[in-house]
Amino acid sequence: MKTKWIVGLLTLMLLGLSVWALMPEPQRVEVDRVQQGLFQRHIQEDGKTRLKNRYVVSSPLSARLARITLSPGDVVKRGATVAMLWPLTPTLLDPRARATAQARVGAAQAQLGRAAANQERARASAQSAEQERQRLDALSKAGFVSQAQMQAADLQAQQRVQEERMARLERQAAQEELRAAQAALSTLASTLEPAKAAPAPASWAVTSPVDAVVLRVHQSSEDVVQPGMPLLELGQPGDLEVVVDVLTQEAAQIQPGQSAILSHWGGPEVLQAKVRLVEPAAFTKVSALGVQEQRVNVVLDITTPAPQRPQLGDGFKLDVKILVQSEESALMVPVSALFTQADQSLLFRLEGDRVRRQAVQVISRNGLHAWVKPEAGDSLPVGAALVVYPPATLRDGLRVRARSSPS
């Protein structure tokens, strides 16, 4: 009897060892955890800097140009002579030249009128922004306005002051353009109607319309120039904006006032910027893969002060990240944990040594995390372990072993 019990026990042990040996090995997987915190989504593209105001100084009349001694980078003051012209004798009885000169004077007068109107509008906007800032400041001291609203009002007032300064400079440039056009008409009139015209000057000094820096010299050598021929380009290097072209689908999510980060421009610091304008018209651009894309320009103002970016100049390339979505206390999972099946977003959640498939609603995603919401009736606690990069052979309920402890 005893021998039968021993034989039976050995048989059960051998059977158990056989079953254990034939059981599948737990599948090894990588895991990560559910997080809750700040979720942000950016639109990232390459951008380029450009001057907000660029002044092209051109010849107002047919003349012989003296050699221009200025070089790019030279500083010029408003009213300083940047080029010297000696007027040529116009073709006798040339009504077309006179009509062209008169049209240039009319266009310059219209431009001056528009610049004056823009300056008045900018002055009124600056006054309104300052009054609003003062009103919010009083409410802030009483505790009725948040610090963020006060900072936004300060920024708005500063932007309106800068717009007024730009409008004033544009009006000064329009005045110089009108003066140059009137001089050209006077020179023509001195030949075509000498009895009615004032004596034409023997030489004509072309002056700078604003305080600026020479950006480019188009014609440095002595030569004969015609009316409208560009001689120099002037600008203020610190007065920069950023232009970035984005897909129209992404541009629909961008609004003026949204924050942006500028990086990889060559300097050690990351610069801050804000969206000022999304242009209303798109254009077609061929990508590097030869695909035609509809894109639109987005214009940003650099809010980092100019002294902190002295190396940044016109036409510099940089990386632009525009913040289009931000959510506090968002429930986030790694993007690598999600997979799609039958138009449903799923993930594998680790429970002990087995995995359970769970459906989630993806609200938004960035490059690393997805902001999710559990399906009705389910829960997804913060800190729960999830399988990332799930293999195709993984099934609901299978035993798994984490390659590393969940972190």
C-alpha positions as a LaTeX table, in Angstrom:
\begin{tabular}{lrrr}
\hline
Residue & $x$ (\AA) & $y$ (\AA) & $z$ (\AA) \\
\hline
Met1 & 0.00 & 0.00 & 0.00 \\
Lys2 & 2.78 & 2.34 & 0.93 \\
Thr3 & 4.52 & 1.62 & $-2.35$ \\
Lys4 & 1.34 & 2.57 & $-4.29$ \\
Trp5 & 1.16 & 5.92 & $-2.45$ \\
Ile6 & 4.77 & 6.69 & $-3.29$ \\
Val7 & 4.28 & 5.75 & $-6.96$ \\
Gly8 & 1.14 & 7.91 & $-7.17$ \\
Leu9 & 2.90 & 10.87 & $-5.56$ \\
Leu10 & 5.84 & 10.60 & $-7.94$ \\
Thr11 & 3.42 & 10.38 & $-10.88$ \\
Leu12 & 1.64 & 13.60 & $-9.79$ \\
Met13 & 4.99 & 15.35 & $-9.35$ \\
Leu14 & 6.13 & 14.31 & $-12.82$ \\
Leu15 & 2.78 & 15.43 & $-14.27$ \\
Gly16 & 3.06 & 18.82 & $-12.55$ \\
Leu17 & 6.61 & 19.28 & $-13.76$ \\
Ser18 & 5.53 & 18.43 & $-17.30$ \\
Val19 & 2.67 & 20.96 & $-17.20$ \\
Trp20 & 4.97 & 23.62 & $-15.78$ \\
Ala21 & 7.60 & 22.92 & $-18.45$ \\
Leu22 & 5.01 & 23.15 & $-21.21$ \\
Met23 & 3.53 & 26.47 & $-19.96$ \\
Pro24 & 4.42 & 29.45 & $-22.22$ \\
Glu25 & 7.09 & 31.80 & $-20.95$ \\
Pro26 & 5.71 & 35.23 & $-19.87$ \\
Gln27 & 6.18 & 37.78 & $-22.65$ \\
Arg28 & 8.73 & 40.48 & $-21.85$ \\
Val29 & 7.45 & 44.03 & $-22.36$ \\
Glu30 & 8.51 & 47.60 & $-21.70$ \\
Val31 & 6.35 & 49.68 & $-19.40$ \\
Asp32 & 5.70 & 53.32 & $-18.52$ \\
Arg33 & 3.23 & 55.05 & $-16.23$ \\
Val34 & 0.16 & 57.27 & $-16.48$ \\
Gln35 & 0.93 & 60.88 & $-15.53$ \\
Gln36 & $-1.13$ & 63.92 & $-14.62$ \\
Gly37 & 0.20 & 67.44 & $-15.19$ \\
Leu38 & 0.66 & 70.22 & $-17.71$ \\
Phe39 & $-0.04$ & 69.18 & $-21.29$ \\
Gln40 & 1.20 & 71.47 & $-24.08$ \\
Arg41 & 1.04 & 71.13 & $-27.83$ \\
His42 & 3.18 & 73.20 & $-30.18$ \\
Ile43 & 3.33 & 73.78 & $-33.91$ \\
Gln44 & 6.98 & 73.69 & $-34.91$ \\
Glu45 & 8.42 & 75.03 & $-38.17$ \\
Asp46 & 11.48 & 76.84 & $-39.49$ \\
Gly47 & 11.19 & 80.64 & $-39.50$ \\
Lys48 & 13.17 & 83.63 & $-40.71$ \\
Thr49 & 13.70 & 87.10 & $-39.31$ \\
Arg50 & 13.01 & 90.25 & $-41.28$ \\
Leu51 & 13.00 & 93.96 & $-40.58$ \\
Lys52 & 9.64 & 95.47 & $-39.74$ \\
Asn53 & 10.54 & 98.61 & $-41.70$ \\
Arg54 & 12.88 & 98.57 & $-44.68$ \\
Tyr55 & 13.54 & 101.82 & $-46.57$ \\
Val56 & 14.71 & 101.68 & $-50.17$ \\
Val57 & 16.34 & 104.97 & $-51.17$ \\
Ser58 & 15.97 & 105.47 & $-54.92$ \\
Ser59 & 16.96 & 108.09 & $-57.44$ \\
Pro60 & 14.27 & 110.79 & $-57.85$ \\
Leu61 & 15.40 & 111.84 & $-61.34$ \\
Ser62 & 17.64 & 111.06 & $-64.28$ \\
Ala63 & 21.10 & 112.00 & $-63.15$ \\
Arg64 & 24.73 & 111.07 & $-62.89$ \\
Leu65 & 25.42 & 109.35 & $-59.58$ \\
Ala66 & 28.57 & 110.08 & $-57.63$ \\
Arg67 & 30.32 & 107.12 & $-56.05$ \\
Ile68 & 28.58 & 106.08 & $-52.82$ \\
Thr69 & 31.14 & 105.69 & $-50.03$ \\
Leu70 & 28.77 & 104.13 & $-47.48$ \\
Ser71 & 29.05 & 100.42 & $-46.69$ \\
Pro72 & 26.61 & 97.94 & $-45.10$ \\
Gly73 & 26.61 & 98.47 & $-41.34$ \\
Asp74 & 27.27 & 102.21 & $-41.45$ \\
Val75 & 24.97 & 104.32 & $-39.28$ \\
Val76 & 23.21 & 107.31 & $-40.88$ \\
Lys77 & 21.08 & 110.02 & $-39.31$ \\
Arg78 & 17.84 & 111.38 & $-40.66$ \\
Gly79 & 18.58 & 114.10 & $-43.22$ \\
Ala80 & 22.19 & 112.98 & $-43.75$ \\
Thr81 & 23.36 & 112.84 & $-47.37$ \\
Val82 & 23.67 & 109.25 & $-48.59$ \\
Ala83 & 24.15 & 109.94 & $-52.33$ \\
Met84 & 24.91 & 112.88 & $-54.61$ \\
Leu85 & 23.30 & 113.36 & $-58.04$ \\
Trp86 & 24.00 & 115.71 & $-60.93$ \\
Pro87 & 20.78 & 116.07 & $-62.97$ \\
Leu88 & 20.92 & 115.34 & $-66.67$ \\
Thr89 & 19.26 & 117.61 & $-69.22$ \\
Pro90 & 15.87 & 116.03 & $-69.99$ \\
Thr91 & 14.82 & 115.33 & $-73.53$ \\
Leu92 & 13.29 & 118.48 & $-74.98$ \\
Leu93 & 9.53 & 118.61 & $-75.14$ \\
Asp94 & 9.06 & 115.16 & $-73.54$ \\
Pro95 & 5.46 & 115.20 & $-72.26$ \\
Arg96 & 5.61 & 111.58 & $-71.17$ \\
Ala97 & 8.49 & 112.29 & $-68.77$ \\
Arg98 & 6.59 & 115.26 & $-67.34$ \\
Ala99 & 3.42 & 113.16 & $-66.91$ \\
Thr100 & 5.43 & 110.44 & $-65.19$ \\
Ala101 & 6.99 & 112.96 & $-62.82$ \\
Gln102 & 3.60 & 114.48 & $-62.03$ \\
Ala103 & 2.18 & 111.02 & $-61.35$ \\
Arg104 & 5.06 & 110.31 & $-58.96$ \\
Val105 & 4.31 & 113.52 & $-57.09$ \\
Gly106 & 0.63 & 112.58 & $-56.84$ \\
Ala107 & 1.47 & 109.08 & $-55.61$ \\
Ala108 & 3.90 & 110.50 & $-53.04$ \\
Gln109 & 1.24 & 112.94 & $-51.80$ \\
Ala110 & $-1.26$ & 110.09 & $-51.45$ \\
Gln111 & 1.32 & 107.99 & $-49.61$ \\
Leu112 & 2.00 & 110.88 & $-47.25$ \\
Gly113 & $-1.72$ & 111.30 & $-46.57$ \\
Arg114 & $-2.09$ & 107.60 & $-45.82$ \\
Ala115 & 0.97 & 107.65 & $-43.56$ \\
Ala116 & $-0.45$ & 110.64 & $-41.68$ \\
Ala117 & $-3.77$ & 108.83 & $-41.20$ \\
Asn118 & $-1.97$ & 105.70 & $-39.98$ \\
Gln119 & 0.00 & 107.78 & $-37.51$ \\
Glu120 & $-3.17$ & 109.34 & $-36.10$ \\
Arg121 & $-4.81$ & 105.95 & $-35.82$ \\
Ala122 & $-1.72$ & 104.50 & $-34.09$ \\
Arg123 & $-1.64$ & 107.46 & $-31.69$ \\
Ala124 & $-5.29$ & 106.91 & $-30.78$ \\
Ser125 & $-4.70$ & 103.18 & $-30.26$ \\
Ala126 & $-1.71$ & 103.90 & $-28.03$ \\
Gln127 & $-3.73$ & 106.34 & $-25.92$ \\
Ser128 & $-6.60$ & 103.83 & $-25.62$ \\
Ala129 & $-4.21$ & 101.02 & $-24.60$ \\
Glu130 & $-2.57$ & 103.25 & $-21.99$ \\
Gln131 & $-5.95$ & 104.23 & $-20.53$ \\
Glu132 & $-6.96$ & 100.57 & $-20.37$ \\
Arg133 & $-3.66$ & 99.72 & $-18.67$ \\
Gln134 & $-4.21$ & 102.45 & $-16.07$ \\
Arg135 & $-7.78$ & 101.22 & $-15.45$ \\
Leu136 & $-6.62$ & 97.63 & $-14.94$ \\
Asp137 & $-3.78$ & 98.84 & $-12.74$ \\
Ala138 & $-6.27$ & 100.47 & $-10.40$ \\
Leu139 & $-8.39$ & 97.29 & $-10.36$ \\
Ser140 & $-5.29$ & 95.17 & $-9.78$ \\
Lys141 & $-4.37$ & 97.16 & $-6.69$ \\
Ala142 & $-7.89$ & 96.49 & $-5.39$ \\
Gly143 & $-7.50$ & 92.77 & $-6.08$ \\
Phe144 & $-10.05$ & 92.50 & $-8.91$ \\
Val145 & $-7.59$ & 91.77 & $-11.75$ \\
Ser146 & $-5.09$ & 88.91 & $-11.95$ \\
Gln147 & $-1.37$ & 89.39 & $-12.51$ \\
Ala148 & $-1.62$ & 87.67 & $-15.91$ \\
Gln149 & $-4.26$ & 90.17 & $-17.11$ \\
Met150 & $-2.08$ & 93.04 & $-15.91$ \\
Gln151 & 0.94 & 91.69 & $-17.79$ \\
Ala152 & $-1.15$ & 91.30 & $-20.95$ \\
Ala153 & $-2.32$ & 94.93 & $-20.63$ \\
Asp154 & 1.28 & 96.14 & $-20.18$ \\
Leu155 & 2.37 & 94.20 & $-23.27$ \\
Gln156 & $-0.55$ & 95.58 & $-25.27$ \\
Ala157 & 0.34 & 99.15 & $-24.30$ \\
Gln158 & 3.99 & 98.61 & $-25.25$ \\
Gln159 & 3.01 & 97.17 & $-28.64$ \\
Arg160 & 0.76 & 100.15 & $-29.38$ \\
Val161 & 3.59 & 102.56 & $-28.52$ \\
Gln162 & 5.89 & 100.71 & $-30.93$ \\
Glu163 & 3.21 & 100.81 & $-33.64$ \\
Glu164 & 2.92 & 104.58 & $-33.17$ \\
Arg165 & 6.71 & 104.94 & $-33.51$ \\
Met166 & 6.65 & 102.86 & $-36.71$ \\
Ala167 & 3.83 & 104.98 & $-38.12$ \\
Arg168 & 5.79 & 108.16 & $-37.35$ \\
Leu169 & 8.84 & 106.80 & $-39.19$ \\
Glu170 & 6.69 & 105.82 & $-42.18$ \\
Arg171 & 5.32 & 109.36 & $-42.32$ \\
Gln172 & 8.84 & 110.79 & $-42.28$ \\
Ala173 & 9.84 & 108.46 & $-45.11$ \\
Ala174 & 6.76 & 109.51 & $-47.11$ \\
Gln175 & 7.71 & 113.17 & $-46.65$ \\
Glu176 & 11.16 & 112.47 & $-48.08$ \\
Glu177 & 9.66 & 110.59 & $-51.03$ \\
Leu178 & 7.39 & 113.55 & $-51.79$ \\
Arg179 & 10.31 & 115.97 & $-51.62$ \\
Ala180 & 12.31 & 113.82 & $-54.04$ \\
Ala181 & 9.37 & 113.54 & $-56.48$ \\
Gln182 & 8.80 & 117.29 & $-56.39$ \\
Ala183 & 12.49 & 117.86 & $-57.12$ \\
Ala184 & 12.32 & 115.58 & $-60.16$ \\
Leu185 & 9.25 & 117.44 & $-61.45$ \\
Ser186 & 10.97 & 120.77 & $-60.88$ \\
Thr187 & 13.99 & 119.65 & $-62.91$ \\
Leu188 & 11.79 & 118.59 & $-65.82$ \\
Ala189 & 9.73 & 121.77 & $-65.65$ \\
Ser190 & 12.87 & 123.89 & $-65.83$ \\
Thr191 & 13.47 & 122.55 & $-69.33$ \\
Leu192 & 9.96 & 122.06 & $-70.62$ \\
Glu193 & 8.53 & 125.32 & $-69.24$ \\
Pro194 & 11.47 & 127.50 & $-68.20$ \\
Ala195 & 9.31 & 130.59 & $-67.68$ \\
Lys196 & 7.12 & 128.89 & $-65.04$ \\
Ala197 & 9.66 & 126.74 & $-63.25$ \\
Ala198 & 12.11 & 127.53 & $-60.51$ \\
Pro199 & 15.78 & 127.16 & $-61.42$ \\
Ala200 & 16.89 & 123.54 & $-61.23$ \\
Pro201 & 19.76 & 122.79 & $-58.86$ \\
Ala202 & 23.17 & 121.97 & $-60.31$ \\
Ser203 & 23.41 & 119.00 & $-57.93$ \\
Trp204 & 20.94 & 117.10 & $-55.80$ \\
Ala205 & 21.67 & 115.49 & $-52.41$ \\
Val206 & 19.72 & 112.32 & $-51.65$ \\
Thr207 & 19.17 & 112.17 & $-47.88$ \\
Ser208 & 18.20 & 109.46 & $-45.39$ \\
Pro209 & 14.50 & 109.55 & $-44.43$ \\
Val210 & 15.13 & 108.10 & $-40.92$ \\
Asp211 & 17.85 & 107.28 & $-38.41$ \\
Ala212 & 18.98 & 103.88 & $-39.61$ \\
Val213 & 21.79 & 101.52 & $-40.60$ \\
Val214 & 22.84 & 100.80 & $-44.17$ \\
Leu215 & 21.71 & 97.27 & $-45.06$ \\
Arg216 & 22.70 & 97.10 & $-48.72$ \\
Val217 & 24.24 & 99.34 & $-51.37$ \\
His218 & 22.68 & 98.62 & $-54.77$ \\
Gln219 & 24.78 & 101.03 & $-56.80$ \\
Ser220 & 28.15 & 101.99 & $-55.34$ \\
Ser221 & 30.06 & 103.05 & $-58.48$ \\
Glu222 & 29.56 & 106.28 & $-60.40$ \\
Asp223 & 26.97 & 105.77 & $-63.09$ \\
Val224 & 23.96 & 107.28 & $-64.86$ \\
Val225 & 20.73 & 106.39 & $-63.03$ \\
Gln226 & 17.09 & 106.68 & $-63.97$ \\
Pro227 & 14.13 & 107.76 & $-61.80$ \\
Gly228 & 13.14 & 105.05 & $-59.36$ \\
Met229 & 16.40 & 103.13 & $-59.56$ \\
Pro230 & 17.26 & 101.81 & $-56.04$ \\
Leu231 & 20.49 & 103.15 & $-54.57$ \\
Leu232 & 20.57 & 101.89 & $-50.97$ \\
Glu233 & 18.49 & 99.97 & $-48.43$ \\
Leu234 & 18.21 & 101.31 & $-44.89$ \\
Gly235 & 16.75 & 99.79 & $-41.76$ \\
Gln236 & 17.02 & 99.37 & $-38.00$ \\
Pro237 & 18.56 & 95.94 & $-37.20$ \\
Gly238 & 17.03 & 95.70 & $-33.72$ \\
Asp239 & 13.48 & 96.21 & $-35.05$ \\
Leu240 & 12.89 & 92.62 & $-36.16$ \\
Glu241 & 9.94 & 90.30 & $-36.62$ \\
Val242 & 9.77 & 86.60 & $-37.47$ \\
Val243 & 7.93 & 85.08 & $-40.43$ \\
Val244 & 7.12 & 81.37 & $-40.51$ \\
Asp245 & 5.03 & 79.56 & $-43.11$ \\
Val246 & 2.79 & 76.78 & $-41.75$ \\
Leu247 & 0.25 & 74.42 & $-43.26$ \\
Thr248 & $-3.21$ & 75.93 & $-43.57$ \\
Gln249 & $-4.62$ & 73.13 & $-41.38$ \\
Glu250 & $-2.27$ & 74.20 & $-38.59$ \\
Ala251 & $-2.70$ & 77.93 & $-39.22$ \\
Ala252 & $-6.41$ & 77.56 & $-38.40$ \\
Gln253 & $-5.36$ & 76.74 & $-34.81$ \\
Ile254 & $-3.10$ & 79.79 & $-34.40$ \\
Gln255 & $-4.49$ & 83.02 & $-32.94$ \\
Pro256 & $-2.86$ & 86.44 & $-32.39$ \\
Gly257 & $-1.39$ & 86.73 & $-28.91$ \\
Gln258 & $-0.30$ & 83.09 & $-28.60$ \\
Ser259 & 3.18 & 82.54 & $-27.16$ \\
Ala260 & 6.10 & 81.14 & $-29.13$ \\
Ile261 & 9.69 & 80.04 & $-28.49$ \\
Leu262 & 12.57 & 80.83 & $-30.86$ \\
Ser263 & 15.63 & 78.59 & $-30.73$ \\
His264 & 18.67 & 77.45 & $-32.74$ \\
Trp265 & 19.25 & 80.95 & $-34.12$ \\
Gly266 & 22.97 & 80.94 & $-33.25$ \\
Gly267 & 22.86 & 82.56 & $-29.84$ \\
Pro268 & 22.97 & 80.88 & $-26.42$ \\
Glu269 & 19.51 & 82.01 & $-25.30$ \\
Val270 & 16.01 & 80.85 & $-26.19$ \\
Leu271 & 13.99 & 83.88 & $-27.30$ \\
Gln272 & 10.35 & 84.60 & $-26.51$ \\
Ala273 & 7.82 & 85.82 & $-29.07$ \\
Lys274 & 4.09 & 86.36 & $-29.59$ \\
Val275 & 1.94 & 85.88 & $-32.67$ \\
Arg276 & 0.92 & 89.23 & $-34.16$ \\
Leu277 & $-0.73$ & 88.24 & $-37.43$ \\
Val278 & $-1.90$ & 85.22 & $-39.40$ \\
Glu279 & $-2.00$ & 86.40 & $-43.01$ \\
Pro280 & $-5.42$ & 85.94 & $-44.64$ \\
Ala281 & $-4.14$ & 84.54 & $-47.96$ \\
Ala282 & $-2.36$ & 81.22 & $-48.47$ \\
Phe283 & 0.10 & 80.17 & $-51.17$ \\
Thr284 & 1.28 & 76.93 & $-52.77$ \\
Lys285 & 4.70 & 75.56 & $-51.83$ \\
Val286 & 6.40 & 72.38 & $-53.04$ \\
Ser287 & 7.89 & 70.35 & $-50.18$ \\
Ala288 & 11.23 & 68.55 & $-50.23$ \\
Leu289 & 9.38 & 65.38 & $-51.26$ \\
Gly290 & 7.80 & 67.12 & $-54.25$ \\
Val291 & 4.33 & 67.42 & $-52.69$ \\
Gln292 & 2.34 & 70.60 & $-53.26$ \\
Glu293 & 1.22 & 72.11 & $-49.94$ \\
Gln294 & $-1.02$ & 75.04 & $-49.10$ \\
Arg295 & 0.76 & 77.24 & $-46.58$ \\
Val296 & 0.21 & 80.63 & $-44.95$ \\
Asn297 & 2.60 & 83.09 & $-43.32$ \\
Val298 & 2.43 & 83.73 & $-39.58$ \\
Val299 & 4.13 & 86.89 & $-38.29$ \\
Leu300 & 5.53 & 87.04 & $-34.74$ \\
Asp301 & 6.89 & 89.88 & $-32.62$ \\
Ile302 & 10.04 & 89.12 & $-30.62$ \\
Thr303 & 9.34 & 90.06 & $-27.00$ \\
Thr304 & 12.87 & 89.40 & $-25.75$ \\
Pro305 & 14.57 & 92.84 & $-25.51$ \\
Ala306 & 16.99 & 93.70 & $-28.33$ \\
Pro307 & 20.05 & 94.07 & $-25.98$ \\
Gln308 & 19.73 & 90.35 & $-25.15$ \\
Arg309 & 19.99 & 89.35 & $-28.84$ \\
Pro310 & 22.60 & 91.65 & $-30.40$ \\
Gln311 & 23.85 & 88.94 & $-32.80$ \\
Leu312 & 20.40 & 88.39 & $-34.37$ \\
Gly313 & 20.05 & 90.12 & $-37.72$ \\
Asp314 & 17.85 & 90.35 & $-40.79$ \\
Gly315 & 17.21 & 87.09 & $-42.66$ \\
Phe316 & 18.42 & 84.76 & $-39.87$ \\
Lys317 & 17.00 & 81.22 & $-39.80$ \\
Leu318 & 15.59 & 79.87 & $-36.53$ \\
Asp319 & 13.28 & 77.21 & $-35.10$ \\
Val320 & 9.81 & 78.41 & $-34.10$ \\
Lys321 & 7.51 & 76.59 & $-31.64$ \\
Ile322 & 4.06 & 78.17 & $-31.34$ \\
Leu323 & 2.02 & 77.10 & $-28.31$ \\
Val324 & $-1.50$ & 76.29 & $-29.56$ \\
Gln325 & $-2.87$ & 74.21 & $-26.68$ \\
Ser326 & $-2.21$ & 74.08 & $-22.93$ \\
Glu327 & $-4.09$ & 72.19 & $-20.22$ \\
Glu328 & $-3.38$ & 71.97 & $-16.51$ \\
Ser329 & $-3.89$ & 68.65 & $-14.66$ \\
Ala330 & $-4.32$ & 66.68 & $-17.89$ \\
Leu331 & $-4.32$ & 62.87 & $-17.74$ \\
Met332 & $-1.43$ & 61.83 & $-20.00$ \\
Val333 & $-0.16$ & 58.53 & $-21.38$ \\
Pro334 & 2.88 & 57.90 & $-23.60$ \\
Val335 & 2.06 & 58.11 & $-27.30$ \\
Ser336 & 3.98 & 54.85 & $-27.74$ \\
Ala337 & 1.42 & 53.03 & $-25.55$ \\
Leu338 & $-1.51$ & 53.72 & $-27.90$ \\
Phe339 & $-2.64$ & 51.63 & $-30.83$ \\
Thr340 & $-5.75$ & 51.73 & $-33.00$ \\
Gln341 & $-8.19$ & 48.94 & $-33.73$ \\
Ala342 & $-11.53$ & 49.37 & $-35.46$ \\
Asp343 & $-11.25$ & 53.18 & $-35.22$ \\
Gln344 & $-10.81$ & 52.90 & $-31.45$ \\
Ser345 & $-7.79$ & 54.02 & $-29.41$ \\
Leu346 & $-6.58$ & 51.26 & $-27.10$ \\
Leu347 & $-3.75$ & 50.51 & $-24.67$ \\
Phe348 & $-2.60$ & 47.64 & $-22.48$ \\
Arg349 & $-2.65$ & 48.24 & $-18.75$ \\
Leu350 & $-0.52$ & 46.07 & $-16.46$ \\
Glu351 & $-2.41$ & 44.36 & $-13.61$ \\
Gly352 & $-0.10$ & 42.13 & $-11.61$ \\
Asp353 & 1.63 & 39.87 & $-14.13$ \\
Arg354 & $-1.12$ & 40.11 & $-16.76$ \\
Val355 & $-2.22$ & 42.78 & $-19.21$ \\
Arg356 & $-5.73$ & 44.15 & $-19.66$ \\
Arg357 & $-6.80$ & 45.94 & $-22.81$ \\
Gln358 & $-8.52$ & 49.29 & $-22.20$ \\
Ala359 & $-10.13$ & 51.82 & $-24.54$ \\
Val360 & $-9.48$ & 55.56 & $-24.14$ \\
Gln361 & $-10.57$ & 58.78 & $-25.84$ \\
Val362 & $-7.62$ & 60.78 & $-27.18$ \\
Ile363 & $-8.32$ & 64.49 & $-26.77$ \\
Ser364 & $-4.98$ & 65.70 & $-28.15$ \\
Arg365 & $-1.39$ & 64.58 & $-28.51$ \\
Asn366 & 2.10 & 65.99 & $-28.91$ \\
Gly367 & 5.34 & 64.24 & $-29.75$ \\
Leu368 & 5.68 & 62.46 & $-26.39$ \\
His369 & 2.33 & 62.30 & $-24.60$ \\
Ala370 & $-1.36$ & 62.01 & $-25.39$ \\
Trp371 & $-4.02$ & 63.75 & $-23.35$ \\
Val372 & $-6.67$ & 61.06 & $-22.83$ \\
Lys373 & $-9.97$ & 60.40 & $-21.13$ \\
Pro374 & $-11.08$ & 56.87 & $-20.12$ \\
Glu375 & $-14.13$ & 55.45 & $-21.83$ \\
Ala376 & $-17.40$ & 55.52 & $-19.90$ \\
Gly377 & $-17.35$ & 53.03 & $-17.03$ \\
Asp378 & $-13.57$ & 52.63 & $-17.03$ \\
Ser379 & $-10.88$ & 54.27 & $-14.92$ \\
Leu380 & $-7.23$ & 55.00 & $-15.51$ \\
Pro381 & $-5.52$ & 55.93 & $-12.25$ \\
Val382 & $-2.43$ & 58.11 & $-12.15$ \\
Gly383 & 0.68 & 55.92 & $-11.82$ \\
Ala384 & $-0.86$ & 52.88 & $-13.53$ \\
Ala385 & 1.69 & 50.87 & $-15.52$ \\
Leu386 & 1.17 & 50.72 & $-19.28$ \\
Val387 & 2.83 & 48.63 & $-21.96$ \\
Val388 & 4.73 & 50.82 & $-24.43$ \\
Tyr389 & 5.50 & 49.65 & $-27.95$ \\
Pro390 & 3.12 & 46.66 & $-27.53$ \\
Pro391 & 4.09 & 43.76 & $-29.81$ \\
Ala392 & 1.54 & 42.47 & $-32.31$ \\
Thr393 & 1.38 & 39.12 & $-30.49$ \\
Leu394 & 0.20 & 40.67 & $-27.21$ \\
Arg395 & $-3.35$ & 39.72 & $-26.26$ \\
Asp396 & $-5.73$ & 40.64 & $-23.46$ \\
Gly397 & $-5.06$ & 38.55 & $-20.35$ \\
Leu398 & $-1.60$ & 37.27 & $-21.31$ \\
Arg399 & 1.10 & 36.95 & $-18.69$ \\
Val400 & 3.97 & 39.40 & $-19.12$ \\
Arg401 & 7.20 & 40.33 & $-17.41$ \\
Ala402 & 8.43 & 43.92 & $-17.37$ \\
Arg403 & 11.92 & 44.42 & $-18.72$ \\
Ser404 & 12.50 & 47.02 & $-16.09$ \\
Ser405 & 10.62 & 48.12 & $-13.01$ \\
Pro406 & 7.81 & 50.61 & $-13.81$ \\
Ser407 & 8.98 & 54.15 & $-13.14$ \\
\hline
\end{tabular}
